[in-house]
Amino acid sequence: MIHRSEEFSQAVEALVAEIETRTDAEVVVVASARSDTYADVRYLAASVLTFASLALLIELPVAVPPLWVMIDLVFIWLSTAWICDADPILSRLVSTRRKLSAVKEAAAAEFHVESVHATPNRTGLLVYLSALEGRVEIIPDLGLEARIPTGRWAAAIDSFHHRDLDHFLGGLREMGTVLAEYVPKLEHDAIDLPNAPRIRS
């Protein structure tokens, strides 16, 4: 995951600082391993496999002692729930719609947790990266939405990719260009939020 490297933190911090020399906007980057625990999905998968295992045990031609049946089923449930917590597997178990919803909800929460809405001119911008879901969610505050045309927003957002650091930084640079064009730098900053990305495990 690109956000777990020191290179990611250093590169994003430097780029956000550079962007904010050209715009009055305050850019906040939050990178998360995943936007939801998806515990219900893991538990459902474990329960289905456990039930199937029970059916197989019942159909065995030899009798299995009840104690061993119980031990087997508990082991199967716990091990399946643990295995399904691995990102590559969990990503395939969760529907695209569920992942999209989780990212949007998590980004909205981070917008308030990080006080992106607290700039005097409402020019905060949240860039939220969620690794497991493979999505970048952009949330501009009201002051930015009012000043930047919808088409330019859409084009800038489409330039973001989660695949690797270079693609992510490319999207961030494009967003910086749009911000500099429509929300140019004022003489003095009324507020200066930290430039370093917030890393969520």
DOTOR-472303 format. One record per residue (C-alpha): residue number from 1; z, y, x negated. Coordinates in steps of 0.2 Angstrom, whole numbers, padded with zeros to 4 digits. Layout:
(node NUM; (Z; Y; X)) ...
END
This chain:
(node 1; (0000; 0000; 0000)) (node 2; (-0006; 0016; -0008)) (node 3; (0009; 0027; -0003)) (node 4; (0022; 0016; -0012)) (node 5; (0015; 0021; -0029)) (node 6; (0022; 0036; -0040)) (node 7; (0004; 0041; -0042)) (node 8; (0002; 0044; -0023)) (node 9; (0018; 0055; -0022)) (node 10; (0013; 0065; -0037)) (node 11; (-0005; 0068; -0032)) (node 12; (-0001; 0072; -0014)) (node 13; (0012; 0084; -0019)) (node 14; (0001; 0093; -0031)) (node 15; (-0014; 0094; -0019)) (node 16; (-0002; 0101; -0005)) (node 17; (0004; 0114; -0016)) (node 18; (-0014; 0119; -0021)) (node 19; (-0019; 0119; -0002)) (node 20; (-0005; 0131; 0002)) (node 21; (-0010; 0144; -0011)) (node 22; (-0026; 0147; 0001)) (node 23; (-0019; 0145; 0018)) (node 24; (-0004; 0151; 0028)) (node 25; (-0002; 0134; 0036)) (node 26; (0012; 0122; 0030)) (node 27; (0006; 0105; 0027)) (node 28; (0018; 0090; 0028)) (node 29; (0013; 0073; 0023)) (node 30; (0023; 0058; 0029)) (node 31; (0018; 0040; 0024)) (node 32; (0025; 0025; 0032)) (node 33; (0024; 0006; 0029)) (node 34; (0022; 0003; 0048)) (node 35; (0025; 0013; 0064)) (node 36; (0034; 0000; 0073)) (node 37; (0044; -0016; 0069)) (node 38; (0034; -0025; 0082)) (node 39; (0049; -0037; 0084)) (node 40; (0043; -0043; 0101)) (node 41; (0027; -0048; 0095)) (node 42; (0035; -0058; 0081)) (node 43; (0048; -0066; 0092)) (node 44; (0034; -0071; 0105)) (node 45; (0024; -0079; 0092)) (node 46; (0039; -0089; 0085)) (node 47; (0044; -0094; 0103)) (node 48; (0027; -0100; 0107)) (node 49; (0026; -0111; 0091)) (node 50; (0044; -0117; 0094)) (node 51; (0039; -0122; 0112)) (node 52; (0024; -0131; 0106)) (node 53; (0034; -0140; 0093)) (node 54; (0046; -0146; 0106)) (node 55; (0032; -0153; 0116)) (node 56; (0026; -0163; 0101)) (node 57; (0043; -0169; 0097)) (node 58; (0045; -0175; 0115)) (node 59; (0028; -0185; 0114)) (node 60; (0033; -0194; 0098)) (node 61; (0033; -0213; 0099)) (node 62; (0050; -0214; 0091)) (node 63; (0066; -0206; 0098)) (node 64; (0072; -0191; 0088)) (node 65; (0091; -0188; 0088)) (node 66; (0095; -0172; 0098)) (node 67; (0104; -0164; 0084)) (node 68; (0088; -0165; 0073)) (node 69; (0078; -0159; 0087)) (node 70; (0089; -0143; 0088)) (node 71; (0089; -0141; 0069)) (node 72; (0070; -0142; 0068)) (node 73; (0067; -0130; 0083)) (node 74; (0079; -0117; 0075)) (node 75; (0071; -0119; 0058)) (node 76; (0053; -0117; 0066)) (node 77; (0058; -0102; 0076)) (node 78; (0067; -0093; 0061)) (node 79; (0053; -0097; 0049)) (node 80; (0039; -0092; 0060)) (node 81; (0047; -0075; 0065)) (node 82; (0049; -0072; 0046)) (node 83; (0032; -0077; 0041)) (node 84; (0025; -0066; 0055)) (node 85; (0033; -0051; 0048)) (node 86; (0021; -0051; 0033)) (node 87; (0009; -0036; 0035)) (node 88; (-0007; -0046; 0035)) (node 89; (-0002; -0058; 0048)) (node 90; (0007; -0045; 0059)) (node 91; (-0008; -0034; 0059)) (node 92; (-0018; -0048; 0066)) (node 93; (-0006; -0052; 0079)) (node 94; (-0004; -0034; 0086)) (node 95; (-0018; -0027; 0097)) (node 96; (-0027; -0012; 0092)) (node 97; (-0021; -0003; 0107)) (node 98; (-0003; -0006; 0103)) (node 99; (-0005; -0001; 0085)) (node 100; (-0014; 0015; 0090)) (node 101; (0000; 0019; 0102)) (node 102; (0014; 0015; 0089)) (node 103; (0006; 0027; 0077)) (node 104; (0004; 0041; 0089)) (node 105; (0022; 0039; 0094)) (node 106; (0029; 0038; 0077)) (node 107; (0019; 0053; 0071)) (node 108; (0025; 0064; 0086)) (node 109; (0043; 0059; 0081)) (node 110; (0040; 0064; 0063)) (node 111; (0033; 0081; 0069)) (node 112; (0050; 0085; 0075)) (node 113; (0061; 0076; 0062)) (node 114; (0052; 0086; 0048)) (node 115; (0053; 0102; 0058)) (node 116; (0034; 0105; 0057)) (node 117; (0035; 0115; 0072)) (node 118; (0048; 0127; 0064)) (node 119; (0036; 0139; 0056)) (node 120; (0037; 0157; 0063)) (node 121; (0018; 0158; 0067)) (node 122; (0017; 0139; 0073)) (node 123; (0006; 0135; 0058)) (node 124; (0013; 0118; 0053)) (node 125; (0002; 0103; 0051)) (node 126; (0008; 0085; 0050)) (node 127; (-0003; 0072; 0041)) (node 128; (0005; 0055; 0045)) (node 129; (-0001; 0039; 0036)) (node 130; (0004; 0022; 0043)) (node 131; (-0001; 0008; 0031)) (node 132; (0000; -0008; 0042)) (node 133; (-0010; 0000; 0056)) (node 134; (-0022; 0008; 0044)) (node 135; (-0022; 0025; 0052)) (node 136; (-0020; 0043; 0048)) (node 137; (-0014; 0054; 0062)) (node 138; (-0015; 0073; 0062)) (node 139; (-0004; 0084; 0072)) (node 140; (-0007; 0103; 0071)) (node 141; (0005; 0115; 0079)) (node 142; (0000; 0127; 0092)) (node 143; (-0004; 0141; 0080)) (node 144; (-0017; 0131; 0071)) (node 145; (-0025; 0123; 0087)) (node 146; (-0028; 0141; 0094)) (node 147; (-0037; 0147; 0078)) (node 148; (-0047; 0132; 0073)) (node 149; (-0062; 0126; 0083)) (node 150; (-0061; 0108; 0090)) (node 151; (-0077; 0103; 0081)) (node 152; (-0070; 0108; 0064)) (node 153; (-0054; 0099; 0068)) (node 154; (-0063; 0083; 0073)) (node 155; (-0074; 0083; 0057)) (node 156; (-0059; 0086; 0046)) (node 157; (-0049; 0072; 0054)) (node 158; (-0064; 0060; 0053)) (node 159; (-0064; 0063; 0034)) (node 160; (-0047; 0054; 0032)) (node 161; (-0046; 0036; 0027)) (node 162; (-0031; 0025; 0022)) (node 163; (-0041; 0013; 0011)) (node 164; (-0036; 0020; -0006)) (node 165; (-0029; 0036; -0014)) (node 166; (-0045; 0044; -0017)) (node 167; (-0051; 0043; 0001)) (node 168; (-0035; 0050; 0007)) (node 169; (-0035; 0064; -0005)) (node 170; (-0053; 0068; 0000)) (node 171; (-0048; 0070; 0018)) (node 172; (-0033; 0081; 0013)) (node 173; (-0045; 0092; 0003)) (node 174; (-0057; 0094; 0017)) (node 175; (-0042; 0098; 0029)) (node 176; (-0037; 0111; 0016)) (node 177; (-0054; 0119; 0016)) (node 178; (-0054; 0121; 0035)) (node 179; (-0036; 0128; 0035)) (node 180; (-0041; 0141; 0021)) (node 181; (-0056; 0146; 0032)) (node 182; (-0047; 0149; 0048)) (node 183; (-0029; 0152; 0043)) (node 184; (-0030; 0161; 0027)) (node 185; (-0016; 0165; 0015)) (node 186; (-0004; 0179; 0020)) (node 187; (0004; 0190; 0007)) (node 188; (0021; 0182; 0008)) (node 189; (0027; 0165; 0015)) (node 190; (0039; 0166; 0029)) (node 191; (0044; 0148; 0026)) (node 192; (0040; 0135; 0013)) (node 193; (0043; 0117; 0017)) (node 194; (0043; 0104; 0003)) (node 195; (0026; 0099; -0003)) (node 196; (0031; 0081; -0008)) (node 197; (0026; 0067; 0004)) (node 198; (0040; 0059; 0014)) (node 199; (0040; 0041; 0011)) (node 200; (0046; 0029; 0024)) (node 201; (0049; 0011; 0020)) 
END
